[in-house]
Amino acid sequence: MDQIHSTTEQHAKGKHLTYDERMIIQIRHKEGCSPNHIAAEIGCAPNTVRNELRRGTIDLYNGHVQRYKAKQGQQVCEQIRM
């Protein structure tokens, strides 16, 4: 499995996910990785990944398919910050 970013630096507690981290979540989720595995890769809590997957998941094809989209997760985060 190819890694996009180094996992040596940890995600700071209380900080928002970056768009790049959301893209990693999107790619790894599509590959079938667990939230625990994704969290270890980006250096955050597994519950952060689960919450992000819940917030950024959209319905496609009249609600028949659900997919996580990093762009949607970023938009939701920006709306919450306002």
C-alpha positions as CSV (number, residue, x, y, z in Angstrom):
1,M,0.0,0.0,0.0
2,D,1.5,3.3,-1.0
3,Q,1.5,6.1,1.5
4,I,0.9,9.7,0.4
5,H,2.3,11.4,3.4
6,S,4.7,10.5,6.2
7,T,3.0,9.3,9.4
8,T,5.8,10.5,11.6
9,E,4.1,13.7,12.7
10,Q,1.0,13.4,14.8
11,H,-2.3,15.3,14.3
12,A,-2.5,18.0,17.0
13,K,-5.4,17.5,19.5
14,G,-8.2,20.0,18.9
15,K,-7.2,20.9,15.3
16,H,-9.4,20.5,12.3
17,L,-8.6,18.0,9.6
18,T,-6.9,19.4,6.5
19,Y,-8.2,18.8,3.0
20,D,-5.2,16.6,2.4
21,E,-6.1,14.5,5.4
22,R,-9.6,14.2,4.2
23,M,-8.3,13.0,0.8
24,I,-6.4,10.3,2.6
25,I,-9.5,9.3,4.4
26,Q,-11.4,9.2,1.1
27,I,-8.8,7.1,-0.7
28,R,-8.2,4.6,2.2
29,H,-12.0,4.3,2.8
30,K,-12.5,3.5,-0.9
31,E,-9.7,0.8,-0.6
32,G,-11.6,-0.7,2.3
33,C,-9.4,0.3,5.2
34,S,-10.8,0.4,8.6
35,P,-11.2,3.8,10.5
36,N,-8.6,2.5,13.0
37,H,-6.1,1.9,10.2
38,I,-6.8,5.3,8.6
39,A,-6.5,7.1,12.0
40,A,-3.1,5.5,12.6
41,E,-1.9,6.7,9.2
42,I,-3.0,10.3,9.6
43,G,-2.2,10.4,13.3
44,C,-5.6,11.2,14.8
45,A,-8.2,9.4,16.9
46,P,-10.3,6.6,15.2
47,N,-13.5,8.4,16.3
48,T,-12.4,11.5,14.4
49,V,-12.2,9.4,11.2
50,R,-15.6,7.8,12.0
51,N,-17.2,11.3,12.5
52,E,-15.6,12.6,9.3
53,L,-17.0,9.6,7.3
54,R,-20.4,10.3,8.8
55,R,-20.3,14.0,7.9
56,G,-18.8,13.7,4.5
57,T,-20.9,10.8,3.1
58,I,-23.3,11.7,0.3
59,D,-26.0,9.7,-1.5
60,L,-25.5,9.0,-5.1
61,Y,-27.8,7.5,-7.8
62,N,-31.0,8.5,-6.0
63,G,-29.9,7.3,-2.7
64,H,-28.8,3.8,-3.8
65,V,-25.1,4.3,-3.2
66,Q,-23.4,6.2,-0.4
67,R,-19.8,7.5,-0.8
68,Y,-17.5,9.6,1.3
69,K,-16.3,12.7,-0.5
70,A,-13.5,14.9,0.9
71,K,-14.9,18.0,-0.8
72,Q,-18.3,17.4,1.0
73,G,-16.5,16.9,4.4
74,Q,-14.6,20.1,3.9
75,Q,-17.8,22.1,3.1
76,V,-19.5,20.7,6.2
77,C,-16.5,21.7,8.3
78,E,-16.5,25.2,6.9
79,Q,-20.3,25.5,7.6
80,I,-19.8,24.4,11.2
81,R,-17.0,26.9,11.8
82,M,-19.2,29.8,10.8
